[in-house]
Structure formats: structure tokens, C-alpha cells
Amino acid sequence: MGRMRIGVIGGGAAGMTAAIAAAGEGAAVTLLEGGERVGKKILSTGNGKCNLGNLELSADAYYGADREWIADCLARFGSEDTIRFFRGMGLLVKERNGLLYPLAEQASVVLDALRWELRAMGVETVLECRVDAVRRNAEKGFKVSAGQRDFEFDRVILACGSKAAPKTGSDGSGYLLAESLGHAVVLVMPALVQLRCREAWLREVSGVRAEAEIRELSGESGVIEERGELQLTDYGISGIPVFQMSRRINALLRKRGKGSEAELSVNLLPDYSAEEFGRLCAGRRLLQADRTAEEFFTGILNKKLMLLFMKLSGIRRDTPISQVESGRIDQVFGLCRDWRLHVTGSNSYDNAQVCAGGVDTAQVGRNMESLLVPGLFFAGEILDVDGRCGGYNLQWAWCSGHLAGRAAGRRPES
Ligand SMILES: Cc1cc2nc3c(=O)[nH]c(=O)nc-3n(C[C@H](O)[C@H](O)[C@H](O)COP(=O)(O)OP(=O)(O)OC[C@H]3O[C@@H](n4cnc5c(N)ncnc54)[C@H](O)[C@@H]3O)c2cc1C
């Protein structure tokens, strides 16, 4: 019997891992990549440092239709397996607050390790080969077409990624290929993305960064609350806590319908209790009664924010604080702990790190094989699995790539 011929479609993190794993099982593997190089997205991960995993791995860090299914997959290829996988290629991995990075802190080193492993394992890589059709042969196996080129494989692994960051090659075409083979695709939306707000005056504080606790107020989709460094932009809000909540806010807006908004409360003093802050405000009123409004409010938060809050409360900078209505002073203090913003949507797929939704995992077995089409496998973000910031998405790519590659590369027992 000849070797199993495996076609992996998509040369991202998941596809490369799947190709390496399938080759490790002795299969003849061909990796078809639409772009002019493999692993382009990896280069931009973790701000160029590639946060490739997380020691605190649990299905709770993921969204998707079926957490139990995700948990079962992670149990078979977890963080230790990721470290071992890379160590096996000569790449040293380090940990910072639980987050895993290459010791070299260079995403390009991760990509080099994967590329050289592909070569060492004898994987044939075909670049600039954008697959536009995958068909089942009448007998067995698959015919894969990319423009004028046709390929024949015994098994196929779809690892085309999502629609996020399409500049890196993931243009959503994988979803169409999956659908053409009978698979359902759960509604796809940008996730880990900046949020756009109605408030035009945000422009005045664009560029400011501040530690904050952010909470969605309706509670309609459960508690949506995050803490971390908030970044203000001219169109809205960004930063890790915003990325973390963006998926659920986008889903909430989608549920509410076109033109809807989500109201957020931003607490810029999350380390102060209401009582502590109340005492602080009272003290300020006693001790700084001879100041101008600008002087009075300086030193609490970033100056641009305080000036904005004064403006929103109708206070001029040069007015002596003794002449400012008490209610207006309270309003400024109130904004420090409960600043309301109204989210109208998110940035597009161009700016998203990942997508929510994808190939429905109810139709995919725990070894990543399709339950509808024997011999068809999936790996990576194309599936309805998306993780929080913190290395979880790459962990999913290595995990699912490994499970798919190993199962696809193995000969069926006969
Ligand atoms: C800016 C940014 C920063 C990120 N930082 C992190 C991080 O630090 N940690 C983390 O865990 N995650 C991070 N992520 C997310 C993570 O990079 C992705 O979840 C992961 O790379 C997905 O891997 P994938 O192989 O499934 O898809 P992709 O990496 O998107 O790869 C899919 C590949 O398939 C190819 N392809 C698509 N369609 C076809 C077709 N029809 N024919 C042939 N080829 C095709 C594409 O060209 C592409 O190369 C980040 C993402 C971005 C955009």
C-alpha cells in the first residue's frame, strides 16, 4: 500500500501544525497556501512577539458553540504539549504571568521553526495556490482545484482561518469550501476588536490610556465586565479589556438589531471603593477651595480626561472652584467612577484579531474529522472556536492542527 496522500489547505498556524503532524504519521503531505508565503499572520501576533499559549488553559477561555467539545480537545493537546512541540523543533519557550512566548521574543523565530520543520518532515509546500473547490471523488478521496491546477488527495484538512485580518490571507473562502461540502457555518463576526462609540467628544481624549473597569449595563447577555488598560481613540475604545469584551458586545448588538447601542460604564478608579473616593473628594473640597477649577481637578486622572469631564459638566477651567455649583463638581467626580459610553459597533474584520463563529463543531468529531464527509478534517480558526486574548487562539491552532494532522495521517485500520 502507498502512503496516504494528505492535502492541507491553508498554511497558517493550524495548517502548518496539521501538516507536520500528518507527516509524522508517515503520510505524504502537500500544503496548499494561497499567499506568497506561509504563516503570515503569525508574524503580527503578540505585537511581533507571538504569545503562543497560556499555562492557565481551560475551555472557559474560549467561546464557541460547545465548550465541552473544546475542553475535550484541549485535554488531548494542552499547554505542555505546545511547549514540547516547539522544544522538539529547537524553539525555547518562556512564560510571563502564565503567558507563553518564544524565549527570543520574536514571532519570526516561531515561523522559522515551523517552516524548517515542514521541510524536515518532507511536506511539499505549494505557494500562491488559492483553492477554490474541494470535491469528493466518486470512489474515494478528494479533488482539490486552485485555478487551473488540480490535486488528488485521500484526505483533506481545511485550515483556511477565518475572515480576520484578511491582509494575511484569511479571506473567509474556507467557510465557502466547508459549506460546499455540506457543513453548516455558525454566524461569523469580528472578535478581539476595537469598539466604536457614539460620543464624538472622544476625539478630545484620543491617545489616552488608563487602567479601568468596564461594564456593560443592561446585563441582557449576562455579566460582561473586564478590567485592564483602556485605550481611547478618536472613534471609540481599544485595549485588552475592550478586545476581551468585543465578541460579546458584538453579539449583543446583533441580537438587538440594526442601529442598536450597548451602554458601558467605565470606572477609571477601580482601586478605590465608593467610600474611599467619597472621602478623597470631600478632603479636596476642604483643602483646595481657593483654586481654579482646572487646578482643583488636576491630579486625579489623566489631565485630558479631567478637562473633558469638566467640559461635559459645564465647568470652565479658569472659574474659581468656589464659584462652581456643587452639583457640577459632583458630576465630574461621578464621571471618574461611572463614565458612560455608547457602543454602536466594532471595527471591521480588517482590524479584528479573530472571528467568532465558523464551522459548526456539532458536525465535527473529536479528532477533527467531519461527521458528514469521511476523510475531511478541520483545524484552527475556521471552526466555531475563538479564545480570549492571552495565547488562547494560537493554542487552539496548535491543538486542533495536531489532532487533525495525526488523525488524518494515520492509515485506517483494515
Ligand atoms: C494582529 C493579530 C495579533 C494576534 N496575536 C495573537 C497572539 O499573540 N496570541 C494568540 O494566541 N493569537 C493571536 N492572534 C490570533 C491568531 O493569530 C489566529 O487565531 C491564528 O493564527 C489562526 O490560525 P489559522 O491557521 O487557523 O488561520 P490563519 O493564520 O489565518 O491561516 C490561514 C491560512 O490559510 C490561507 N488560506 C485561506 N484561504 C485559502 C484558500 N482558499 N486556499 C489556500 N489557502 C488559503 C491563508 O492565506 C492563511 O495563510 C492574533 C491575530 C492577529 C490578526
The ligand as a Gaussian input file, in Angstrom:
#p B3LYP/6-31G(d) Opt

LIG

0 1
 C       -2.775000      41.219000      14.793000
 C       -3.034000      39.862000      15.389000
 C       -2.409000      39.514000      16.586000
 C       -2.669000      38.267000      17.156000
 N       -1.991000      37.929000      18.295000
 C       -2.194000      36.695000      18.847000
 C       -1.428000      36.266000      19.964000
 O       -0.499000      36.944000      20.427000
 N       -1.722000      35.062000      20.514000
 C       -2.699000      34.237000      20.009000
 O       -2.930000      33.159000      20.549000
 N       -3.407000      34.603000      18.906000
 C       -3.166000      35.786000      18.302000
 N       -3.859000      36.140000      17.175000
 C       -4.819000      35.164000      16.597000
 C       -4.080000      34.032000      15.877000
 O       -3.058000      34.596000      15.102000
 C       -5.022000      33.236000      14.979000
 O       -6.112000      32.754000      15.729000
 C       -4.315000      32.038000      14.344000
 O       -3.170000      32.471000      13.637000
 C       -5.255000      31.300000      13.393000
 O       -4.543000      30.313000      12.724000
 P       -5.178000      29.562000      11.480000
 O       -4.082000      28.717000      10.931000
 O       -6.446000      28.915000      11.849000
 O       -5.551000      30.710000      10.446000
 P       -4.596000      31.760000       9.666000
 O       -3.394000      32.051000      10.450000
 O       -5.464000      32.870000       9.259000
 O       -4.122000      30.940000       8.410000
 C       -4.983000      30.599000       7.339000
 C       -4.137000      30.452000       6.104000
 O       -4.945000      29.879000       5.075000
 C       -4.689000      30.542000       3.857000
 N       -5.903000      30.395000       3.040000
 C       -7.131000      30.909000       3.285000
 N       -7.993000      30.520000       2.330000
 C       -7.296000      29.752000       1.476000
 C       -7.641000      29.064000       0.278000
 N       -8.887000      29.087000      -0.215000
 N       -6.659000      28.363000      -0.362000
 C       -5.385000      28.328000       0.116000
 N       -5.004000      28.965000       1.239000
 C       -5.954000      29.668000       1.912000
 C       -4.374000      31.956000       4.250000
 O       -3.604000      32.600000       3.249000
 C       -3.613000      31.764000       5.546000
 O       -2.221000      31.640000       5.352000
 C       -3.602000      37.366000      16.545000
 C       -4.208000      37.723000      15.348000
 C       -3.915000      38.954000      14.750000
 C       -4.578000      39.288000      13.438000

